[in-house]
Amino acid sequence: METQPEWWRTGVVYQVYVRSFADGNGDGQGDINGLRSRLDHLDDLGVDAIWLNPWYESPLTDGGYDVADYRAIEPRYGTLADAEALIAECHERGIRVIADLVPNHTSIEHAWFQEAMAAEPGDSSRDRYIFRPGRGDGSEPPNNWIAMFGGPAWTRLNDGEWYLHLFDPSQPDLNWDNEEVRSEFDDVIRFWMDRGIDGLRIDVAHGMVKHPDLPDTEPLPLPWSLQGGDEPIDHPFWGRAGIHDINRRWRAILDSYDDRMMVAEAWVHPTQLPLFLRPDEYHQSFNFDLIETPWDATAFRSVISEAATAAAEIGASSTWVLSNHDVVRHATRYGLPGNTDTRRWILDGPHDLLDHEAGQRRARAAALITLSLPGSTYIYQGEELGLPEVWDLPLDVLDDPTWEKSDHTVKGRDGCRVPIPWTATGPSLGFGDTNAWLPQPDRFAALSVQEQRIDPDSTLSLYRRAIAARNHLLADDPPLTMLEFGPGVLAYERGDVTVVSNMSARPVPIPAGTVALSSATETLGDELPPDTSVWLT
């Protein structure tokens, strides 16, 4: 594949949740060969790269973020040979491949942890993880830390020692003060680089280093508390200074290869994020601010201006994200009142608050915003189809550990992980030959790739046009200049392109210029309807 230095700075990256993309062997779960059979879709869409959620051997207690073997593919997904074939076929199409790396914790089924459980307290195998005696008579956890999925962050073994797990008990935290741990991940990174992986997305990039004294901490609201600007500045297990030594070590490995990158999932305070993006650390860090931003022109303007300015000041590249595998899909979020706690709404409602049509209009308009901004854009699978959250999944099919660990008070993330529809008919709408591991709602049939491919007004057609227009009109990555077009309107200029998004409740005049792209399905006159974006040249 042709080398394009720093392709990631402006790339469009498509996130593939392997288990829910395409089923190639008829077992109801997505797999690598299913993904290989659908590469035409990604090629036609025009993406520059794909990011794969973890595909490693795993019991899938937490969707693959519980890794049992970092050098093996989960058998339900395929084989290492399948993975190597996928990488080669993507490269033949000019599509790069980013793998997910999970360094904060392993699965309880990892050989290291199995060895540690079989060993006596004090054995060197336990030093790869964080084992401690309990408090008092030993029956109380070593401290008051709460796991991100709910409940104590410590589990006690039969011999009396406790082990730390910031997420699920099946995900014991590694001890990154242990040189064997550091060396192991150096080798894992080289293993995948040698197989042609173009980049790494680092899971929980802010969480590996813990305060040596493991002090008690003020509990944060759960679940997934580190969202929405409440990230702590000084915390015993988030964003510790020692993380940066690890970052530099990894960056040196990537720099020894050609044209490789890594992107951080780092929920840290805004003042700390630039530290992750220094020249010898990460190439990018996800900007999740738009996920938490209501459908409001002033709010969007503030987030975009601050992120673009901050990135420019340190020579970094912004990343724009509207949805991913951990949050309610934005086609649903935008159909709810701005103050709705969407994670609670999935279970508790009231569900009649949802304005599905408004959510779809706004999702289309938002696509033209993110795809016109400087930096890179990450698209979550199904976003290009306008898929909504499947908030009404039956309780008996829920797979996300959040449901159980929250004592059935938070439904979890399964609703954004429902397999995508490829056809309007079939037991799983073309996902595979049998029913899918999570049931698809009837409303997905009309949103299938098959139906949308032939509809010039579909969301899929809009994404294809927008990515093509981005490559044509914004290829030089011109700077962003904010414009004032009145209340409720987000507007900015990039080179010869002016982007106008009417986020108000009433039509506004369209400025002078030729409409190169519109999120509306109807032909525009002199006014821009509510919840509509245009690119003008």
Steps between C-alpha positions, in 0.01 A plus 500: 500500500625848414653680796327825594675650801265616773191367321332489837496880532206536261382142457145371519511194727217246517456317830418131458343318794597160361236301687222707342626583150453186286467128580703289258443153645136501607547481876313825566811701588707724279846387401805591294392315187161670519683833509716395205186420300369855558811700418332634186268697728792671671679555171191660345451713810847641445654455845876523552527248783307263722536470876421153629369449852694222677517181297731311733424171673250584771205360696316818384385585849545865405475491123862393451652760731583204721797355310621145564776498235625813323667303222205279408169575330179411682389170335144632460650773280742284302872428492824691484519405132156660448624816672810515282286450189271784609794735551637414155163543328441835670844617390425396142203739514701781659327452837718500811428288806507619862486234774371549853755439776379439857796557738329593827373150574479147368232234517484281806565219250838642391782253570670752728197536725434128505859456618455771764184341640672163528801655681548588863482859626833671439581295189656700217212406268270715712720804453385522139162606644400704804446266794469629855393374842166626626446760770429424863481125544544466125131473421468857373634621161840676505331833427163650404546510123187434295509312167381680189225244447387534861590323823838482677814513285645208697428126507629261764656164421459194720848553648391839636679734259309754295562599137415834337262533204392851403238349272349151532634232741584303185745778402787513752720809474862454399785639707680743270779547754606147403762498224378161376161659426661786310721269298209272416302784344806622311506156341125491437519833316785374283308178434212694341719758329687213334167374366424830332277675751516874424400635837382432854209635694599479865215413736486682837825677411471708817462213747806277509702665777366501856610698806752277683314537831158413348328766715126529547331739260179695477268279291388640167148453361455179302496352244756641256551798723798646317289669236359847475786713630512361855840337457715540815833681487668295773368148544653177634431299185411736215755708311804434717826661385671163460281421200708727281810281535294212359369719219853599396613139508221399262554798273865404456390155385251641249756748371729208415242398237379700200180703510346364823288682758322462831190673638414522869171446674594738780229635728712765670453858606532742203818645649662155495405391148775699320755300699385184321557671164858611539719412199641189667166367627165442324426612146136563594261480792127463459302818547174380655356847562244486218358178645407698810390816316126573461353597164570870542695735273672688782610178667628350174684820415672507838610135486626524141686828554669384818601162360631638171694774677649261756608258228658774290695636797682170550516395136260212557206375299144523632281192500124529464267235638119497514444139611689186594445159659467650851232767457141539384497554122472865407202448268311425823677747728411786266133400508481549877482822704848638561495439875414128472728251674502267201658208686213501750238579238565169322350316796290755686363719219260668461547358152239723340753785532678365194444691177643250253468726195678789669776263607550383141506855358750615759720193455525573128579865569762402758671274246560799274645686797751237613603408146578865423714572806882504507658180625368146478148364534412166658176338381340225707359214293135555410533874546516529121159329491344731758449208739326599823563350841311177559384616841221240525714184500340227715666478838576130458738562207714769666869413492674811635634447857369845592148353527589248770760709682257792533240274663282542192483877527702578184415309185849535353650527154341214308257730315778656294659160430208333321621348169459728202250415222631419154173395333131569557417133552648186651532364856755768592451747214803377308731506803522121470303186421348468848367725773753750634645489851295811580159531332452771239175698512262497204576869439854406393375344174430837338845621609692211344795552269301334221214750529718806548747425223236564232349807669682824408343674800600234754739562787745255342498700176555818701806353675647383170455843343636677806816290523561544126441876529732517802776334298443739209425832668693474827798287395745779587368510859433876501470680835166560668351846545179542696227720349199681649169425328263573788364312801446128467733475200843337498714628214864486407727525201778268385675613186241527222233317702249666732308269731167618641294295745159625607455361850206726580126433477432728203633539144786742438622659176765307310809717443629567150676212335441172319363214710756224456344272762185503710375274779140568394315243292296771328623760249594821677371843408624823650468379858673234705248290694545420870742216583673525163862553392641614165844534347523808278766578242 
